[in-house]
Each structure stands twice: as C-alpha cells, then as structure tokens.
Amino acid sequence: MIASVALESIIFFLKFKKIQTMSKYHYLTQEGYDRLQEELEELKTNGRAAAAKAISEAREKGDLSENAEYDAAKDAQGLLELKINEMEKVLANARILDQSQIDTSKVTVFTKVKMKNLNNNKEVQYQLVSESEADLKAKKISVTSPIGSGLLGKTIGEVASITTPRGEIKFEILDISI
C-alpha cells in the first residue's frame, strides 16, 4: 500500500513538474479543473489521514531507528505532501478555457480532430487536451504528446507527418470541431 502510494506520488510529481516547465499557466477545461480540485480535497482529507495512521501504526512497532516501516510511512507522507503542494500550484496557475471561444479553423488545445491514418487508412478522432487531462481511453491526448504536438496548428485537408516511437505516421486532417 505505502509503496504504491509512493510510486504514484513520484509519477505525479514528474508529470506535473513537466507541465510546470512548459508554461506558467495550466490550461484546463472546467471539468478538468473540477476533477483536480476534487482529487486535491481527497488527498488533503483521506490521504493525510491514511498517512498519519500508517505512521502511527509503524511507530507502535518499536524502535524507530531500526523501523523500516516507519521510514517508508514517513517517506510516503512526504511524497503525499509534495503531491498536494504541486496540485495547489497547478490549480493556482490554472486558466479555464471557454470551449465556445475556441477557433476550429485549425487544431488547437481542446479541439476534437477527426483524421485518417494514411499508413493503414483508418479514421480516428481525438480531443487535444492539457497533459493533466490526457486519457487515451476517453480519446483525449495531450498536446505535448508526439501526435498532439504534431497536429497543433494544422488545418482541414493538411497532412501531418508525425514521428512516434513506433515510426513515422501520416495523418490527414478530416474535421476539426469542439
């Protein structure tokens, strides 16, 4: 339990550190902003309570100088506080974009892009979102991903040639919507 919390915290920290270095603002939808706020409240209440309980239980097991469980619980608490701090910074610098104001003449953040993979002739549609809102299962890709960054600025009819870890892929932009 503690190890998985620590690993999740490290992954979260690295993900949000990358976002932080991209720009001083974090562009989010209202839905993404609300989701981050809910997660932050969950961490502040239940997450902190669970960390305190883990430390208390480890403390009861005896000598703290040789208690690896206590050290792990304190480390997990530190990572939790780091995650809370980073989320607070993201929310403090968040800019909520009104989707009705988005220009659909070209691919930008929060647009839905229908495109044809010219390598296999399959049509796919993705919505480009900020890194913190990316969810491949929901067909939301990050604007900082190879495909997302390769599509930015393209217009209907253009072909985007994108280098991915699996090689070059060419996409023809079929439609751009909100």
Beta strands, then each sheet from edge to edge (+ up, - down):
strand 1: 26-28
strand 2: 94-96
strand 3: 112-117
strand 4: 122-129
strand 5: 140-142
strand 6: 159-164
strand 7: 167-177
sheet 1: 1+ 2+
sheet 2: 5+ 4+ 3- 7+ 6-
end
